[in-house]
Amino acid sequence: MISNKNSEQKPLDVPDDIYHSIINDIVDTIVEIDLNGKFTYISPQCYQMFGYEPREVIGKNGFQFIHPDDLLNVMNLMKNAIEDKKHITYEYKAKHKNGRYVHVSAKGGVIKREGKTKIIAIIRDVTEKKITEVKLRDSEHQYRTIIESMGDPIHVIDREYNIILTNNTFKEWLTLFNLTEEVIGKNIFDVFSFLPENVSEEYDTVFKTGKKVVTEEFTTLNDKSIYMEVRKIPIINNNQVVQIVTILKDITDKKRAEEKLKESEKEFRNIIENTKDAIVIIDFQGKLIYISPQLSKLLKGREINKNSRYFQYIHKDDVKELIIYFKTAIKEKTFSEKPVEFRILPKHGDYIWFSSSSKNYYDDEGVVIGFISTLKDITDKKTAEQKLKESEQKYRLITENSNDLIRVLSEDFKIEYINERTHQQVLGYALEDIVGEYDIKLNHPEDYSKIRKFMLRLFKNEEGIHVSRMRHKNGNYLWFEVKAKMFRDDQRKQKYLFISRNITERRQTELALMESEEKYRNLYKNSPDAILLLNISGIILDMNSSAERILGYSKSEMIGRNYKEFGMVNSDQLQTLKSMNIQLFKGKNPKPIELQIKKKNGIIVWILYQSSMIKLDNEIFFESIAQDITEKKRAENLIIEENERLLELNKMKSELISRVSHELKTPITSIFGGTQILLEVYKDKTCSEALEFIELINRGGKRLKILIENLLDASRIESEKLKLNLEKENIVEIIKNCVNDNRYLANKRNMIIELNMPEDVSIEIDKMRIEQVITNLLSNAIKNTPKKGIIKISLEEKGDVVYFNIADSGIGLTEKEMESLFLKFGKIERYGQKMDVDIEGSGLGLYISKEIINLHGGHIWVESAGRNKGSTFYFKLFKNMNEIAS
């Protein structure tokens, strides 16, 4: 039984005629229950809803028709309704006559009719609604399961761009960018502040059109660079896009593979198109299916047509050999390593000889479908071979009549050939006397050791020069300067060519010269500098002890050998030394030069080198003097290194400022934006004390935001990354907008701003950067002018030039202050000077303004009569950037 404990409020007393009118007009089932829970009335609609006639239900306890799971909750709700005299709404499952349960929603309350308190309720069948809700939950579960099971990062946003759903893959992907905070409920552009503006436009497009958008984006964050394929897919409900599912697919590997493929294709194309040789591809029918552009160039402009027969272009005498070459390759399934040679007639002139090497050509399935051949122009080689044959007799005649001894040695150093006539004249030997003998038998025994060392150097360098003695047939020894060279004959056998010139008289002269200069020798022996005496062939004739110390070689190692053999200087330095010698031959005195040389022990030292030419008895010698300046160069290099270190430190400083500024920009923007919202939206709901702190934070955030932007601009200027976006603009409107933006600052200080400008001045500028300059100049004028001051802004056109100036009645500038005003951090400190001005600032504003004006091709400057006499800042710009170049 349900009792009524609260009697303060009287239930509504409903007249019978109104009561029955309500029942007849409502399609839902109406029930009336007494305080014992029994039905005292039920409307006819109960049959349609529950299968019972009203007479089958009236008088029965209503709780027996309620599902057991809902019974206790319904009883408590009805009890509260009776006690509190209030209307209630509840849902439960009611039993149908056929045994199943119907989902119903009941709304009702306490009434008083015929003097009795009863509960009346309107019952509505909500079974379909419940089924729909279950399906919706199942659908949502399935939707979430699908999203969660996908391997790509996925997030869902609502129409306010807030993230409402993500999958685990997306959360793992966020860790790549060190983003570990919860993102659900946050605006996507707050989470990914680095997203470009076009992303917002793409989302707007999907919301408006209901069509998906697929883009490829390149993102760099925390030194990680990735390519993403981004799919923005609309979720539509009632013909309106309510959500957008964003699927991110990492295509970095694909992109890099594509880039590598492009590079590979480009390299291959460059190789094909820039090689001197031509490339053709021929199918098994002898048709050309590819011809590189070089073939037409080699044939002097003759066009070789694709799909034409290859053999029609070949000289008729060479076609048979070429066909045999390809048939043999098909039969043996491989090509001969020896190229085939043939002729093709060019557009004009004689036939051109080609050497061709071929390989199998495969299709995409790896099936051989033809041949790829490289054609090399060997016309010059063929012409040279012919000329060689024709001139061989002529060269043999020259060799036989040469004044120098010419010998060819086998790989085991036996004499194979001599120019017999010269050998008989100089040494007395006939062909049969020495051919087949070891060459070293002709040399003086004291020279054997030196000759063996020379041969070891010859093996390494393949050519060389040395001085040694050879025995005449009569037993006397003569001095020879020997030039040797390694080569291979037609059978690729190693041979040695020796050309020996008789220098006996010259050698005797050299020895006499050395003997007659004993006094001079004493001088250069004791010189701290290295002194060497060389003949015109570069053979070292003498050297002092300082040369041994500086070069690291002993005298015995160097005398009689060419200085080039020691590898002390590189090829470029050799060319420089040759140029000095040429100048000496021309009678000029070349200036001393600094060289790096390699000592015997491999240590590199610096020398100051100078050379002079000496002529004795019609013989020419070179005297070379080298001063060791290694310590001097080390000191110079130390200074250079220190300078480089200082430059590196300066670069590190600039990079640090840029990096710190970038890192501070996001949190400062958040702080400033947050306080801006608090001041604009929640100002009336915030106490005055808290409001003061918010305003304080806001002002500080704004100053820091400006400082960071200035630091970033300064960094861009230093790295030459500050670029202009030039458009035709009305600079008058820009100035007015800047004044309006700063009007509140002027009003706070009771200042007057006067404008003197024409209505319209069109000029090619970067609007944002010129706004930055004007705002900086205006805010400086406001800050540095005491209260109730006057600021005058003027703009004037003179031909193709626009002049701007802003004059204040402020504290003015001294000459010294104006010198540093436009320098970086050139802030003028005025602490403790008791001036009624704003002294805050970074010292970067005017520096950045100057660089912006310079980038526009203009000029900025300041004039002031002195302290407390005001300042006027000027800048001029050309209306058209093309005028700057002229």
QUIJO-V260008 format. One record per run of one state. SS is the DSSP state (A for helix, B for strand, O for the rest). FROM is the first residue (numbers start at 0). TO is the last residue. Records with the same first field share a line. If there is no record, write none. Layout:
# QUIJO-V260008
SS = FROM-TO / FROM-TO
This chain:
# QUIJO-V260008
O = 0-10 / 13-14 / 25-27 / 33-36 / 42-43 / 50-52 / 57-59 / 66-66 / 84-86 / 95-99 / 113-114 / 125-125 / 149-151 / 158-160 / 166-166 / 177-185 / 191-195 / 209-211 / 221-222 / 237-238 / 250-250 / 274-276 / 283-285 / 291-291 / 298-307 / 314-314 / 332-338 / 344-350 / 362-366 / 377-377 / 400-403 / 409-412 / 418-418 / 426-429 / 434-436 / 443-443 / 461-461 / 471-475 / 488-492 / 502-502 / 516-516 / 525-528 / 535-537 / 543-543 / 551-553 / 558-559 / 566-569 / 585-591 / 598-602 / 616-617 / 628-628 / 681-681 / 685-686 / 718-725 / 748-750 / 756-760 / 765-765 / 783-788 / 798-799 / 808-813 / 820-843 / 855-857 / 863-869 / 878-880 / 885-885
B = 11-12 / 28-32 / 37-41 / 60-60 / 65-65 / 87-94 / 100-112 / 115-124 / 152-157 / 161-165 / 186-186 / 212-220 / 223-236 / 239-249 / 277-282 / 286-290 / 308-308 / 313-313 / 339-343 / 351-361 / 367-376 / 404-408 / 413-417 / 437-437 / 442-442 / 462-470 / 476-487 / 493-501 / 529-534 / 538-542 / 560-561 / 592-597 / 603-615 / 618-627 / 726-729 / 751-755 / 761-764 / 789-797 / 800-807 / 858-862 / 870-877
A = 15-24 / 44-49 / 53-56 / 61-64 / 67-83 / 126-148 / 167-176 / 187-190 / 196-208 / 251-273 / 292-297 / 309-312 / 315-331 / 378-399 / 419-425 / 430-433 / 438-441 / 444-460 / 503-515 / 517-524 / 544-550 / 554-557 / 562-565 / 570-584 / 629-680 / 682-684 / 687-717 / 730-747 / 766-782 / 814-819 / 844-854 / 881-884
